[in-house]
Amino acid sequence: MQLRFIKDLTIALIVISLFAMAVQLVGLYRSWEAIPDKSVHTKESVSDTLLSRIKSIENSIQDRKMFVFNSNKDPLRQGNIIKDKIDREKEYQEMLKNTFRLATTARDEFGNKIAYIEYQGKLYEARVGDIVEGRRILDIQDKSIRYSHNGIITTTELAPRPAKPVEETTTYGSGTSGNW
């Protein structure tokens, strides 16, 4: 008998809760119907011109996301310094000035080997045992020299001056809008 009472009580609670949910749903529906189609805040919304500007900015952002840079340097990196031809020429001259380069080798009238070394904008004439800018000349061959600098023995081959770097022509991609 008690089992049947518990079963009836459960069914009654379920029916009551369903009825309460239905009443709540009807109340929500009525409150939604009370909202007008045109809100009182319509005048405060975004104007058509502002909305079109926002859309054009969004399109521009999408175009820039598709943009491809054909340069190995990131143009958006904050540390980049833009260098013009004059700056690159100065940089090349500075690199050339600091290169310890064997310009040529020769022999004097007595058959002694002479090395002509270009360094710091000067041309040095050196023989075996001479010291040029802190580098002791150990051996002179027809197309190379061996020297010691700070305890390190180095061989330098006869070489022309380093070539100027080729001007980098960067293309900045092919966008569709042309805003940049």
Secondary structure, 3 states (H helix, E strand, C coil): CHHHHHHHHHHHHHHHHHHHHHHHHHHHHHHHHCCCCCCCCHHHCCCHHHHHHHHHHHHHHHHHHCCCCCCCCCCCCCCCCCCCHHHHHHHHHHHHHCCCEEEEEEECCCCCEEEEEEECCEEEEECCCCEECCEEEEEECCCEEEEEECCEEEEEEECCCCCCCCCCCCCCCCCCCCCC
